[in-house]
Structures are given as C-alpha cells and as structure tokens.
Amino acid sequence: MKIGLVCPYIYPAPGGVAQHVRFLYEGLRQRGHDVRILTASHGPQRSSEGDIIRLGVGFSVPINASVGTLTFSPRYLSQIGAMLEREKFDVLHFHEPFVPFLSLFLLRESTSVNVATFHAYAGFSPSYEFGSRALSGHAKRLHGRIAVSAAARHFIDRFFPGDYKVIPNGVDIGRFANAVPIARWQDGTPNVLFVGRHEPRKGLLDLLKAHRILRKTGSEARLLVVGNGPQEREARRYVATRGLQGVEFLGRVSDDAKAQLFRTADVYASPATGGESFGIVLLEAMAAGTPIVCSDIHGYKGVVRRGREGLLVPPRAPRELAVAIDKLLRDPGLREQMGAAGQARAEEFSWPRVTAKVEDYYGFVIRRLVNAGTLPEGFRAEIPQAPPSVRARPSAPSSEPEPAAALDSASASRHTEAE
C-alpha cells in the first residue's frame, strides 16, 4: 500500500510523536509499503526531501503544559490538493489528527482510508472541551482510531466517543540494550538519571528536592539531568542557592549518548506530575536494563508494573521519591532483578511488534469498509487478507468437536477479527 504518515509537529524533532512516526515509517518500509511523512517546515527546513513532504510552516505554542506546534499556510488547500492528486495514498495515518491545521485540512480533503493515532492524555483539555462539536465532522471522516495507551483512549473517548484500538508506542531495543556505559561516570558513585523537557509536568524540581534529601542523609548519589526547557533556569538556581552537590546538567544529547546514559545509570527517575499518556522514556530505561522509580500516574502504570520493573510513588512527593531511590541504590540484587524484568518486558514493545500490530489494524479497517461497501475511492491497493484464525488444539483425538469447543472456536475467530 501507499501510506502517508501525517505528523502535525515538526519532523524530525525531539518529541514522542515525531519519534513514533520515524520508527513506524522505517518499520512499514521494511514490510514492503511505500511510505511518505507529511509534516511542516520550521526554521531552516524549507523544502521537502526524500520521503518527507513539507506543507506549510510550523509555529511553537504552549500545549498541555508543554510546547507543541501549529502548522499553517495561506495556500494549504491548493498545496494539499496538488499533493494528494500526485501521491495517491491508499492510507493516510494521522498522528494527533485534530492539532491545527495541517491534519485538519488533509483530513477534510482526503479520499484515502483515514486512520488516526491519539497520543495525548490530560485531565482537562479546554481545546477539546470547547472544540469537540466543531471537530465532529472531521472525526466522522476517520475510519479507524488507535490510542497509544488505555489512558490516552479514556481521554480522547470523552470528547470523541468511538471504537479505539490500543497499540502502544515502541522502543528501539537494540540501541539501548547494546549501548556502552560512559566510563566517566563509572567511578563507584551511584548514578540517578533524569531525561525530559525541563517543565513543571516532568517533575524535575521534585527530583532535585529528593536528591537534596538523599544528600542530607549521607548518600553520595550523582544526579544526571538530560534535556532543557523553560524551567531550566529555575532548576539551576535551586541547585546553586542551596549549594546542592552531585548534580550534572547535561543539556540535550544525541540519541546514542542518551542510550549510553541509560546504560550508565543505576536508577532511572521519572517524577512526572501527570499529563503523560504513555512514557516512552520508561521503555528506553527498561530496554537498557535500568530499574525505574516513577510517579504513580495513569500513563505510566500501563508500562511499568509496580514492584516488577520499578517502584511507583505518588506524584509531587519528593520525600517518597527519595525513599524509593534510596531503596534501589542500597539493594544491588533488587536493581538487577528489576533491570532484567524490564528488559524482558521491553521486548513486548519492540518496533517490529508494534509495526505489525499497526499493519494488521490497517487491514482490519480496510476489510470492514469493504464489507460495508464504503471503501473510499482513493484506495487502489489489494485488499489485505485476514490473518488466520487461532484455534486451540484438542487434547485428545476426536472425530467431531464438542458443541462447547465449536462455540469457543467461533468466538475466538470473531475476537481475532475484532482485534
């Protein structure tokens, strides 16, 4: 099939959605599909290149206590119309389809099979609360809907009720599992790692407070802080005014350096206060075999299982955070046990597995449209075949199945198709 992946944020750029689009693009190409990435330009990115098609210009704006991007062009309709006529996509896969304005215009003009992935989670969204009625027409143009977690599904279903398939984010297992620890910080001092944008919802100040508590109780732990953002000055001021030792601000680092840091860390800490739909950094830590201390919030509980891959603590609770970190630092056996459990669990989120689930869902949506006689005119590829039904083998030879077994088999077949 020819597939267009629509990224409303700037691609490529740091961020979970852009990273998701990148790996999905690579995975779908490896599975034989012809794939393009549809995004906007930002700063020096002025033109399309390779399989990246840029439409309009992106502007950074505050979104969900973070920073997102709005895309716009006074020539959107003519640009989009010409591009769709030229590319002739069978499937358009929108990531956050209601982020203005690229996705909205594309969705309105599309004659392809339209699938959307919803990544976000928030307790309250004024834009969705007041805009859901205006966007209802766009929502009806979606033929399939994916959420990256149960938390993301619960959030979006409040505003746009419908059938959602949960397919999680993925992780590049090899990059993190095979990374080499950084010798500079392998000096016998335990390392606690934080990776994230420096903004209130990521909880960096809570982690600094927890680190201060640890230092006061005699811990020599080092805190490695990766990332930047609007709260960086406040975080540095907190460290300086209190004479807090053992904190290293590393700024933004490359993907390879980040993988090395995960392998270097003895504990990964993610004290987010909320608004997280999934927690990709948790997967990265698990793939590296690093035990986790993280907040007990909806988006994280679907990734880290309490007491197995990590310890969960209440958000905005520096003292509880310090106690959990100290517990892991003092128990090498527990760290090893949780690290091994994390690596095993991370395999379930490998990108080949996630990509296969997305591809299967495309097929399910397309077959459903064919059966309903509503397949869009823009779809020109062959209809994907349904996967074979999974049937349980009988424990003993039998010439005819028992009635109950036959019912179970039929039920399993329907369940496989629905999934």
C-alpha positions in Angstrom: 0.0 0.0 0.0 1.0 3.6 -0.3 0.8 5.2 3.1 1.1 8.8 4.3 2.1 9.3 7.9 0.9 12.8 9.0 2.9 14.4 11.7 1.4 17.7 12.9 4.5 18.6 14.8 7.8 19.3 13.2 9.6 16.3 11.8 12.3 15.4 12.6 12.5 17.0 16.0 12.7 15.8 19.6 9.4 14.5 20.9 7.4 11.4 21.3 5.1 11.8 18.3 7.9 12.6 15.8 9.9 9.6 17.2 6.9 7.3 16.9 6.4 8.5 13.2 10.1 7.8 12.4 10.1 4.3 13.6 6.7 3.5 12.2 7.9 4.8 8.8 11.0 2.6 8.9 9.0 -0.5 10.0 6.3 -0.1 7.4 9.0 0.4 4.7 10.7 -2.8 5.8 7.4 -4.6 5.5 7.2 -3.6 1.8 4.9 -0.5 1.9 5.6 2.8 0.0 5.6 5.4 2.8 5.8 9.2 3.0 5.9 11.5 6.0 3.7 14.6 5.8 4.8 17.5 8.0 5.6 21.2 8.0 8.7 23.3 7.8 10.2 25.0 10.9 13.2 27.4 10.9 15.8 26.3 8.3 13.7 23.4 7.0 12.3 24.9 3.8 11.6 22.1 1.4 10.7 18.5 1.0 13.4 15.9 0.9 13.3 12.2 0.2 10.2 10.7 1.6 9.4 13.8 3.7 6.8 16.1 2.2 6.6 19.6 3.9 3.4 21.6 3.7 3.1 25.0 5.4 5.1 26.5 8.3 5.1 25.4 12.0 4.9 27.7 15.0 5.7 26.7 18.5 2.9 27.3 21.0 2.1 26.2 24.6 0.0 22.9 24.6 -0.9 20.7 27.6 1.6 22.3 29.9 4.3 21.7 27.3 5.2 23.2 23.9 3.6 22.0 20.7 3.4 23.2 17.1 0.6 24.7 15.0 1.1 24.5 11.2 -0.3 26.9 8.7 -0.1 28.1 5.1 -2.3 30.6 3.2 -2.1 28.2 0.3 -2.9 25.0 2.2 -5.9 24.0 0.1 -4.1 24.3 -3.2 -0.9 22.7 -1.8 -2.8 19.8 -0.3 -5.0 19.2 -3.3 -2.0 19.1 -5.7 0.0 16.8 -3.3 -2.9 14.3 -2.8 -3.5 14.2 -6.5 0.2 13.5 -7.2 0.8 11.0 -4.4 -2.5 9.0 -4.4 -2.3 7.5 -1.0 -4.2 4.3 -0.1 -4.0 5.1 3.6 -3.4 8.4 5.5 -2.4 7.8 9.1 -2.9 10.9 11.2 -1.0 11.3 14.4 -3.0 13.7 16.7 -5.4 14.4 13.9 -7.1 17.4 15.5 -3.9 19.5 16.0 -4.3 22.6 13.8 -4.0 23.0 10.9 -2.2 20.5 8.6 -4.1 17.4 9.8 -7.5 19.1 9.7 -7.1 20.3 6.1 -5.6 16.9 5.0 -8.4 15.0 6.7 -11.0 17.2 5.0 -9.6 16.7 1.5 -8.6 13.0 1.9 -10.1 10.4 -0.4 -8.0 7.7 1.3 -8.6 5.3 4.2 -8.1 7.6 7.2 -6.6 6.1 10.4 -5.7 8.2 13.4 -3.4 7.6 16.4 -4.1 9.6 19.6 -1.0 10.1 21.8 -2.1 12.7 24.3 -3.5 12.4 27.8 -4.6 15.3 30.1 -7.0 15.7 33.0 -8.8 18.6 31.2 -8.4 20.0 27.7 -10.1 23.3 27.0 -9.4 22.9 23.3 -11.2 19.6 23.1 -13.8 20.6 25.6 -15.0 23.5 23.6 -13.9 22.3 20.1 -15.3 18.8 20.0 -18.5 19.9 18.5 -16.8 21.9 15.8 -14.5 18.9 15.0 -17.2 16.3 15.0 -17.4 16.4 11.2 -13.7 15.7 10.9 -14.0 12.9 13.5 -16.6 11.2 11.3 -14.1 11.1 8.4 -11.8 8.8 10.5 -12.3 5.1 9.5 -10.0 3.7 12.3 -8.8 5.0 15.6 -5.7 4.0 17.6 -4.7 5.1 21.1 -1.2 4.5 22.5 -2.5 3.5 25.9 -5.6 3.0 27.9 -5.1 6.4 29.5 -5.0 8.0 26.0 -8.1 6.1 24.9 -10.0 7.1 28.0 -9.0 10.8 27.5 -10.0 11.1 23.8 -13.1 8.9 24.1 -14.6 11.6 26.5 -14.7 14.0 23.6 -15.0 11.8 20.5 -16.7 8.5 21.5 -15.9 5.6 19.3 -14.1 2.3 18.9 -10.4 2.6 19.7 -7.7 0.0 19.3 -4.9 0.3 21.9 -1.5 -0.1 20.2 1.4 1.1 22.3 4.5 3.2 21.5 7.5 1.1 20.6 11.2 1.2 21.6 14.4 0.5 19.6 15.6 -2.4 21.7 19.0 -2.8 20.2 20.0 0.8 20.6 19.6 0.7 24.4 20.4 -2.9 25.1 23.8 -2.8 23.2 24.9 0.7 24.3 28.2 1.0 26.1 28.2 2.8 29.5 30.1 6.0 29.8 33.4 5.4 31.6 33.5 9.0 33.1 30.6 8.2 35.4 31.6 4.6 36.3 33.7 5.7 39.2 31.9 3.9 42.0 29.4 6.7 42.7 25.8 5.6 42.0 24.1 7.4 39.2 20.4 8.5 39.1 19.3 9.6 35.6 16.5 12.1 34.5 15.7 12.6 30.9 13.0 15.0 29.9 12.0 18.5 29.0 12.5 21.0 31.9 8.9 22.0 32.5 6.6 21.6 35.6 4.8 18.5 34.5 8.0 16.5 34.2 8.7 17.0 37.9 12.4 17.9 37.7 12.1 20.2 40.8 10.6 17.4 42.8 13.5 15.2 41.8 16.0 17.9 42.9 14.3 18.1 46.2 14.5 14.4 46.6 18.2 14.5 45.7 18.7 17.1 48.4 17.1 14.8 50.9 19.3 11.9 49.8 22.5 14.0 50.2 21.4 15.2 53.6 21.1 11.6 54.7 24.6 10.8 53.6 24.0 9.4 50.1 26.8 10.1 47.6 24.5 9.6 44.6 25.0 11.6 41.5 22.1 13.1 39.6 22.5 13.3 35.8 20.0 15.6 34.2 19.4 15.4 30.5 17.3 17.9 28.5 16.4 21.6 28.6 13.3 23.8 28.6 11.6 26.8 30.3 12.3 25.5 33.8 16.0 25.1 33.4 17.0 28.4 34.9 14.8 27.8 38.0 16.3 24.3 38.4 19.9 25.6 38.1 19.0 28.4 40.6 17.6 25.8 43.1 20.9 23.9 42.9 23.1 27.0 43.2 21.3 28.7 46.0 21.3 25.5 48.2 24.8 24.5 47.4 23.5 21.2 46.2 26.3 18.8 45.2 26.3 15.9 42.8 24.1 17.4 40.1 25.2 17.4 36.5 23.2 19.3 33.9 24.0 17.8 30.5 21.6 19.6 28.3 20.3 18.0 25.1 22.3 14.9 24.0 22.3 12.7 20.9 20.3 9.6 20.7 23.4 7.5 21.0 24.6 9.4 24.1 21.2 9.1 25.7 21.3 5.3 25.2 24.7 5.3 26.8 23.4 7.3 29.8 20.6 4.8 30.4 23.2 2.1 30.5 25.3 4.1 32.8 22.6 4.8 35.3 21.9 2.7 38.4 18.4 4.1 38.7 16.2 6.0 36.2 13.8 8.5 37.8 10.7 9.9 36.2 8.7 12.0 38.7 6.1 13.4 36.2 3.2 15.1 37.8 0.6 14.0 35.2 -0.4 14.6 31.6 1.6 11.6 30.4 -0.2 9.2 28.1 2.5 6.6 27.9 6.1 7.3 29.0 8.5 6.4 26.2 11.4 7.1 28.4 10.3 4.3 30.7 10.5 1.9 27.8 14.0 3.2 27.0 15.1 2.6 30.6 13.7 -0.9 30.6 15.4 -1.7 27.2 18.7 -0.7 28.8 18.1 -2.8 31.8 17.8 0.1 34.2 15.4 -0.1 37.2 12.9 2.7 37.5 11.4 4.9 40.1 8.4 6.8 38.6 5.2 8.6 39.5 2.1 6.5 40.1 0.1 8.1 37.3 -2.3 6.7 34.7 0.0 6.9 31.6 2.9 5.1 33.5 1.0 2.2 35.0 0.4 0.6 31.7 4.2 0.4 31.1 5.9 -0.2 34.5 4.3 -2.8 36.7 4.5 -2.0 40.4 7.3 -3.8 42.1 8.4 -5.7 39.0 10.2 -3.3 36.6 10.3 -0.4 39.1 8.9 1.4 42.1 5.9 3.7 41.8 5.5 6.7 44.1 2.9 9.4 44.5 3.5 12.5 42.2 4.7 15.7 43.8 6.1 13.8 46.8 9.9 14.4 47.0 10.3 12.5 50.3 8.6 9.3 49.0 10.7 9.7 45.8 13.9 9.9 47.8 12.9 6.8 49.9 12.3 4.8 46.7 15.5 5.8 45.0 17.5 5.1 48.2 15.9 1.6 48.5 17.1 0.7 45.0 20.5 2.2 45.5 21.1 0.2 48.6 19.9 -3.1 47.1 22.0 -4.3 44.1 20.1 -7.5 43.9 16.8 -5.7 43.6 18.2 -3.4 40.9 19.4 -6.5 39.0 16.1 -8.2 39.3 14.1 -5.2 38.2 16.5 -4.4 35.3 16.2 -8.0 34.0 12.4 -7.8 34.3 12.4 -4.5 32.4 14.4 -5.9 29.5 12.1 -8.8 29.2 9.0 -6.6 29.2 10.6 -4.1 26.8 10.6 -6.9 24.2 6.8 -6.7 24.1 7.2 -3.1 22.8 9.8 -3.7 20.1 9.1 -1.7 17.0 8.7 -4.8 14.7 5.9 -6.0 17.0 4.3 -2.6 17.2 4.5 -2.1 13.4 3.0 -5.5 12.8 0.0 -4.5 15.0 -0.5 -1.3 13.1 -0.3 -3.1 9.8 -2.8 -5.6 11.0 -5.1 -2.9 12.1 -4.9 -1.2 8.7 -6.1 -4.5 7.2 -8.9 -4.8 9.7 -10.2 -1.3 8.9 -10.0 -1.8 5.2 -11.8 -5.2 5.3 -14.5 -3.6 7.5 -15.0 -0.8 4.9 -15.1 -3.4 2.1 -17.8 -5.4 3.9 -19.8 -2.3 4.5 -19.5 -1.1 0.9 -17.9 2.2 2.0 -14.2 1.8 0.9 -13.0 5.3 -0.2 -12.4 5.8 -3.9 -8.8 6.7 -3.2 -7.9 3.2 -2.1 -6.3 1.3 -5.1 -4.2 -1.4 -3.5 -5.1 -5.0 -3.0 -7.4 -5.8 -0.1 -5.2 -7.2 2.8 -6.1 -10.7 3.7 -7.4 -11.5 7.2 -4.9 -13.3 9.5 -5.6 -17.0 10.0 -7.8 -17.8 13.0 -6.0 -19.1 16.0 -7.7 -22.4 17.1 -6.8 -24.4 20.2 -5.6 -27.9 19.6 -7.7 -30.6 21.2 -6.1 -32.5 24.0 -7.2 -35.9 22.5 -8.1 -37.0 19.0 -11.8 -36.6 18.3 -13.8 -37.1 15.1 -16.2 -34.3 15.9 -15.7 -31.2 18.1 -17.8 -30.9 21.3 -20.5 -28.2 21.0 -18.8 -26.0 23.6 -15.5 -26.3 21.8 -17.1 -25.3 18.5 -18.7 -22.2 20.2 -15.3 -21.3 21.7 -13.6 -21.6 18.3 -16.2 -19.3 16.7 -15.9 -16.8 19.5 -12.1 -16.9 19.2 -12.4 -16.2 15.4 -14.7 -13.2 16.0 -12.3 -11.9 18.7 -9.3 -12.2 16.4 -11.1 -10.2 13.6 -12.2 -7.5 16.1 -8.7 -7.1 17.4 
